[in-house]
């Protein structure tokens, strides 16, 4: 997962301050030296690192920090603020045309994941905006590029316009746009050719397509795993085409994450989406504040909530929330919830979005084996209906019977019941908006306090976004 090394280095650097009641300018200089090294090792652009460290140091040696009773937390807040600024502060929406269609041109080097990203974006527009997109297969050079887009289109039920490899890409786009006008498609997504490196022929062709299509968006797809090279690619494409935004792919891979921290500062263009998985639904809006929280090990509860809202059955989710609030959550609900959570992706990735868990040493190499989930289900399925509905019934003889019925050892059954009861208490608290004691739950050190800060911040931001949505609805009416 991206940023794990950077997260660990930053937390270790800042963590050295947590035992100090007061800190000196020398302490700040030492921490900033370690932060600088951590960012450079994460492949962040040198000039970006230099400017970032200078800004943070200036703020960190101010009276509000040096005289604070909690200097480590103050410095975390400053680093968090400045990381968010470097990455652009706010999420940037897709440009939209005043009249249909909105035209999106996808560009990038070969191998960056351009065609797959085009399909993911088309699906996102279809599912979230109820749009009717058309995809145009304009890459006639890469073997099977047209076939790939057509297969993707079929899998997500979105039409693809293609003419074959003996027609020029400019003519393909011309005829594709004419079809979109006829069919009244509200979005047109143009797949273009890539190269192994930027060259004059590629740029000339892309410039011709741009002149013809007059796109509302030119999205550059960049492979995050290429590190500093990703920033240079972004710079080169932007100089030639004046791109409107960037999609950062393969951010779930073994990458140091430097591209995410450098692209906005170097090009002045926002990262609009990030790709973090192989599924067609694995394309997320890029939120600088959430990414900053993840880098600092404070989790990403807002993205976790949004994932849950996408993948959970809404009626079931409301029923579950009510049960949590009333503290009547039982083992039947537990199994339902587990099955819904499994739809969201690998359990280890979900756990790391929870505040305080992102850089927990115990979870560093966590891999949740699907067999473990099957074992938990076997234990629950060995309970009677009454036991599932009333977890207080579990006396020693019942536990032994469940262990025998599920084929699991008694200590595993005892541990699962204990964990269920602890989780039930925590969910009841959270559902009522009570985060008191959460710092203790995630540890009494810095990570626990960050967890509480992050969850309170998440609650405030969620409330603001709800109010904003309500105001927008009223304006539209």
C-alpha positions in Angstrom: 0.0 0.0 0.0 1.3 3.5 -0.9 2.7 5.7 1.9 3.3 3.0 4.5 7.0 3.7 4.7 6.4 7.5 4.8 3.7 7.1 7.4 6.0 5.1 9.7 8.9 7.6 9.3 6.7 10.7 9.9 5.0 9.1 13.0 8.4 8.1 14.4 9.8 11.6 13.9 6.9 13.4 15.5 6.5 10.7 18.2 9.9 11.6 19.7 8.3 14.9 20.8 5.3 13.3 22.6 7.2 12.7 25.9 8.4 16.3 26.1 6.3 18.8 28.0 8.0 21.7 26.2 10.1 21.7 23.1 12.9 23.9 21.8 13.8 25.2 18.4 16.6 22.6 18.3 13.9 19.8 18.8 11.9 21.3 15.9 15.0 21.4 13.7 15.8 17.7 14.4 12.2 16.6 13.6 12.2 18.7 10.4 15.4 17.0 9.3 13.8 13.6 9.7 10.6 14.7 7.9 12.8 16.1 5.1 14.6 12.7 4.7 11.3 10.8 4.9 9.8 12.9 2.1 12.8 12.6 -0.1 12.9 8.8 0.4 9.2 8.7 -0.6 10.3 10.2 -3.9 8.7 13.6 -3.4 10.1 16.3 -5.7 13.2 18.0 -4.1 11.9 21.6 -4.5 8.5 20.6 -3.1 10.3 19.1 -0.1 12.4 22.2 0.4 9.4 24.5 0.3 7.3 22.3 2.5 10.0 21.9 5.2 10.6 25.6 5.3 6.9 26.4 5.7 6.4 23.8 8.4 9.5 24.8 10.3 8.5 28.5 10.3 5.1 27.6 11.7 6.4 25.1 14.2 8.8 27.5 16.0 6.0 29.9 16.7 4.9 30.6 20.3 1.6 28.6 19.9 3.7 25.4 19.5 6.8 26.0 21.6 4.6 27.1 24.6 1.9 24.4 24.0 1.4 21.6 26.5 0.9 19.2 23.5 3.7 20.1 21.0 3.5 16.8 19.2 -0.2 17.3 18.4 0.4 20.9 17.3 3.1 19.8 14.9 1.0 17.0 13.6 -1.7 19.6 12.9 0.8 21.9 11.1 2.2 19.0 9.0 -1.4 17.9 8.2 -2.4 21.4 7.1 0.7 21.8 4.9 0.4 18.4 3.3 -3.2 19.2 2.4 -2.1 22.5 0.9 0.7 20.9 -1.2 -1.9 18.4 -2.7 -4.4 21.1 -3.5 -6.6 21.6 -0.3 -10.0 20.7 -1.9 -11.2 18.0 -4.2 -11.7 19.3 -7.7 -14.8 18.2 -9.7 -14.9 17.3 -13.3 -15.5 20.2 -15.7 -19.0 20.0 -17.2 -20.2 21.5 -20.4 -23.3 23.8 -20.4 -24.8 21.7 -23.1 -24.4 18.0 -23.8 -22.1 16.3 -24.4 -19.3 16.9 -21.9 -16.2 15.7 -23.6 -13.3 14.0 -21.7 -10.1 13.3 -23.5 -7.8 10.7 -21.7 -4.1 11.0 -22.4 -0.9 9.4 -21.0 2.0 7.1 -21.6 1.6 3.5 -22.6 1.2 1.2 -19.6 -0.2 3.8 -17.2 -3.7 2.2 -17.2 -5.3 4.8 -19.5 -7.9 2.5 -21.2 -8.9 0.8 -17.9 -9.2 4.2 -16.2 -11.4 5.4 -19.0 -13.8 2.5 -18.4 -13.8 3.0 -14.7 -14.6 6.7 -15.1 -17.4 5.9 -17.6 -18.9 3.5 -15.1 -18.6 6.1 -12.3 -20.5 8.6 -14.3 -23.2 6.1 -15.2 -23.7 4.8 -11.7 -23.3 8.1 -9.7 -24.7 10.7 -12.1 -27.1 8.5 -14.0 -25.2 9.5 -17.2 -25.4 8.0 -20.6 -21.7 7.9 -21.7 -20.1 6.9 -25.0 -16.5 5.7 -25.2 -14.5 6.3 -28.3 -11.6 3.9 -29.2 -9.0 6.3 -30.5 -5.9 4.2 -29.9 -5.2 2.4 -33.2 -1.5 1.6 -32.4 -1.4 -0.6 -29.3 -2.2 -4.2 -30.1 -5.7 -5.1 -28.9 -6.4 -1.6 -27.4 -9.7 -1.4 -29.3 -10.6 -5.0 -28.3 -9.8 -4.1 -24.6 -12.1 -1.1 -24.6 -14.9 -3.0 -26.3 -14.6 -5.9 -23.8 -14.7 -3.3 -20.9 -17.7 -1.6 -22.5 -19.6 -4.8 -22.7 -18.8 -5.7 -19.1 -20.2 -2.4 -17.8 -22.9 -2.0 -20.4 -21.6 1.2 -21.9 -21.3 1.6 -25.8 -18.0 1.9 -27.5 -17.5 3.6 -30.9 -14.7 2.0 -32.9 -13.7 1.9 -36.6 -10.6 -0.3 -36.7 -6.9 0.3 -37.0 -6.8 1.6 -40.7 -8.7 4.9 -39.9 -6.9 7.9 -38.5 -7.7 8.6 -34.8 -8.8 12.1 -35.7 -11.4 10.7 -38.1 -12.5 8.1 -35.5 -13.1 10.9 -33.0 -14.9 13.1 -35.6 -17.4 10.3 -36.4 -17.7 9.3 -32.7 -18.7 12.8 -31.7 -21.3 12.9 -34.6 -22.8 9.6 -33.2 -22.9 11.0 -29.7 -24.8 14.1 -30.9 -27.2 11.9 -32.7 -27.7 9.5 -29.7 -27.7 12.5 -27.3 -25.0 10.9 -25.0 -24.3 13.4 -22.2 -20.7 12.3 -21.8 -18.1 11.3 -24.4 -14.8 9.7 -23.2 -12.0 9.6 -25.8 -9.3 6.9 -25.4 -6.1 8.1 -27.1 -2.8 6.4 -28.0 0.2 6.4 -25.7 3.9 5.9 -26.2 6.7 4.5 -24.1 7.9 8.2 -23.8 6.7 11.6 -24.9 7.5 12.3 -28.6 6.6 14.8 -31.3 4.3 12.5 -33.3 2.3 11.6 -30.3 1.8 15.2 -29.2 0.9 16.3 -32.8 -1.8 13.7 -32.9 -3.2 14.6 -29.5 -3.1 18.3 -30.4 -5.2 17.6 -33.5 -7.7 15.6 -31.5 -7.9 18.4 -28.9 -8.5 21.0 -31.7 -11.3 18.9 -33.2 -13.0 17.7 -30.0 -12.6 20.9 -27.9 -12.7 18.7 -24.7 -14.0 20.1 -21.4 -11.5 17.9 -19.7 -8.0 16.6 -20.7 -7.2 14.0 -18.0 -3.7 12.8 -17.8 -3.3 9.2 -16.5 -0.1 8.7 -14.6 1.3 5.6 -13.0 2.1 6.3 -9.3 4.7 3.5 -9.3 7.0 5.4 -11.6 7.8 7.9 -8.8 9.7 11.0 -9.9 9.2 10.1 -13.5 5.5 10.4 -13.0 6.0 14.1 -12.1 8.2 14.7 -15.2 5.6 13.0 -17.4 2.9 15.2 -15.9 5.0 18.3 -16.5 5.7 17.3 -20.2 2.1 16.6 -21.1 0.9 19.7 -19.3 3.3 21.9 -21.3 2.2 20.5 -24.6 -1.6 20.0 -24.0 -2.5 22.2 -21.0 -4.1 19.3 -19.2 -7.0 20.0 -16.8 -6.4 17.3 -14.3 -4.5 14.1 -13.4 -5.6 10.6 -12.6 -3.1 8.8 -10.4 -3.2 5.0 -11.0 -1.7 2.0 -9.1 -1.7 3.9 -5.8 -2.4 0.6 -4.1 0.8 -0.9 -5.4 4.3 -0.9 -3.8 4.8 2.8 -4.4 6.4 5.4 -2.2 3.6 8.0 -3.0 5.9 10.9 -4.0 3.9 11.6 -7.2 0.7 12.4 -5.1 2.7 14.9 -3.1 4.5 16.5 -6.0 2.2 16.7 -9.1 0.0 19.6 -8.0 2.9 21.7 -6.8 5.0 21.1 -9.9 2.3 21.4 -12.6 -0.3 23.5 -10.9 -2.9 21.0 -12.1 -5.1 19.0 -9.6 -5.2 15.3 -9.1 -8.9 14.6 -9.7 -9.1 10.8 -9.3 -7.0 8.0 -7.9 -7.0 4.3 -8.9 -6.5 1.9 -6.0 -7.4 -1.6 -7.2 -8.3 -3.8 -10.2 -12.1 -3.8 -9.9 -14.0 -1.4 -12.2 -15.4 0.4 -9.2 -11.9 1.1 -7.9 -11.7 4.8 -8.9 -12.0 7.4 -6.2 -12.3 11.1 -6.1 -9.0 12.6 -4.8 -9.5 14.4 -1.5 -6.2 16.1 -0.4 -7.3 16.4 3.3 -8.2 12.7 3.4 -4.9 11.7 1.8 -3.0 13.8 4.3 -4.8 12.0 7.1 -3.8 8.7 5.7 -0.2 9.7 5.2 0.0 10.7 8.9 -1.6 7.4 10.0 -4.9 9.1 11.1 -7.1 6.9 8.9 -9.7 7.9 6.3 -13.1 7.5 7.9 -14.9 9.6 5.3 -13.8 7.4 2.4 -14.6 4.3 4.5 -18.1 5.7 5.1 -18.6 6.5 1.4 -17.4 3.0 0.4 -19.9 1.6 2.8 -22.7 3.8 1.4 -21.9 2.5 -2.1 -21.7 -1.1 -1.3 -24.2 -1.5 1.5 -27.9 -2.1 1.1 -29.4 1.3 2.2 -32.4 -0.2 4.0 -30.2 -2.7 5.8 -27.7 0.0 6.7 -30.5 2.1 8.3 -31.8 -0.9 10.3 -28.2 -1.7 11.4 -27.6 1.9 12.6 -30.8 1.8 14.6 -29.8 -1.5 16.2 -26.4 0.0 17.1 -28.0 3.0 18.7 -30.4 0.8 20.7 -27.5 -1.6 21.6 -29.6 -4.5 20.1 -27.0 -5.6 17.5 -26.8 -9.4 17.5 -24.9 -12.2 15.8 -27.4 -12.3 12.8 -26.6 -8.7 12.2 -22.9 -9.4 12.7 -22.9 -12.0 9.8 -25.0 -9.6 7.6 -22.5 -6.8 8.2 -19.5 -9.1 7.6 -20.8 -10.1 4.2 -21.5 -6.5 3.2 -18.0 -5.4 4.4 -16.4 -8.2 2.3 -17.9 -6.5 -0.8 -15.9 -3.3 0.0 -12.5 -5.0 -0.7 -9.7 -6.7 1.2 -10.3 -6.4 5.0 -6.8 -5.3 5.7 -7.2 -2.2 3.5 -10.5 -1.3 5.2 -9.1 -1.7 8.7 -6.2 0.7 7.8 -8.8 3.4 7.0 -9.9 3.4 10.7 -8.2 6.2 12.8 -5.4 4.8 14.9 -5.1 1.6 12.9 -3.3 2.9 9.8 0.2 2.5 11.2 -0.5 0.2 14.2 2.6 -2.1 14.4 0.4 -5.1 15.0 -1.3 -4.5 11.7 1.8 -3.8 9.6 1.8 -7.1 7.8 -1.8 -7.9 8.3 -3.4 -10.2 5.8 -6.9 -11.4 6.5 -7.2 -14.9 5.2 -10.7 -15.6 3.7 -10.6 -18.9 5.7 -10.6 -16.9 8.9 -14.0 -15.3 7.9 -15.3 -18.8 7.1 -14.2 -20.0 10.6 -16.1 -17.1 12.2 -19.2 -17.9 10.1 -18.9 -21.6 11.2 -19.0 -20.5 14.8 -22.1 -18.3 14.4 -23.9 -21.0 12.3 -23.3 -23.5 15.1 -25.3 -21.2 17.5 -29.1 -21.7 18.1 -31.4 -18.9 16.9 -31.9 -17.8 20.5 -28.1 -17.6 21.1 -27.6 -15.5 18.0 -30.3 -13.1 19.1 -29.1 -13.0 22.8 -25.3 -13.1 23.2 -25.8 -13.0 27.0 -26.8 -16.7 27.0 -23.3 -18.0 26.5 -22.5 -20.1 29.5 -19.5 -22.6 29.4 -21.6 -25.6 28.3 -23.1 -23.7 25.4 -19.6 -22.5 24.3 -18.3 -26.1 24.3 -21.2 -27.3 22.2 -20.6 -24.4 19.7 -16.9 -25.3 19.5 -17.7 -28.9 18.8 -20.4 -28.0 16.2 -18.1 -25.6 14.3 -14.9 -27.7 14.6 -13.1 -24.7 16.1 -11.1 -24.8 19.4 -12.9 -23.4 22.5 -10.4 -20.6 23.0 -11.3 -19.3 19.5 -15.0 -19.3 20.3 -14.4 -17.5 23.6 -12.2 -14.9 21.8 -14.7 -14.3 19.1 -17.6 -13.7 21.6 -15.4 -11.3 23.6 -14.4 -9.4 20.5 -18.1 -9.2 19.4 -19.1 -7.7 22.8 -16.3 -5.1 22.7 -17.2 -4.2 19.1 -20.9 -3.9 20.1 -20.0 -1.4 22.8 -17.8 0.6 20.5 -20.5 0.8 17.7 -23.1 1.9 20.2 -20.9 4.8 21.2 -20.0 5.8 17.7 -23.6 5.6 16.4 -24.6 8.1 19.1 -21.7 10.4 18.1 -19.8 9.8 21.3 -16.1 9.5 20.7 -15.1 9.9 24.3 -12.6 7.2 25.3 -11.8 6.4 21.7 -8.2 7.5 22.3 -7.9 4.8 24.9 -9.4 2.2 22.7 -6.7 2.8 20.0 -4.0 3.2 22.6 -3.1 5.9 25.1 -0.2 7.4 23.0 -0.1 9.7 20.1 -1.9 7.4 17.7 -4.9 7.1 20.0 -5.1 10.9 20.4 -4.8 11.3 16.6 -7.6 8.7 16.2 -9.9 10.8 18.4 -8.9 14.0 16.7 -9.5 12.5 13.3 -12.9 11.0 14.2 -14.1 14.3 15.7 -12.9 16.1 12.6 -14.6 13.6 10.4 -17.9 14.2 12.2 -17.6 18.0 11.8 -16.7 17.7 8.1 -19.6 15.3 7.4 -22.0 17.7 9.1 -20.7 20.6 6.9 -21.0 18.6 3.7 -24.6 17.6 4.6 -25.5 21.3 5.2 -23.8 22.2 1.9 -25.8 19.6 0.0 -29.1 20.8 1.6 -28.3 24.4 0.6 -27.5 23.3 -3.0 -30.8 21.4 -3.2 -32.7 24.5 -2.0 -31.0 26.7 -4.6 -32.0 24.2 -7.4 -35.6 24.2 -6.3 
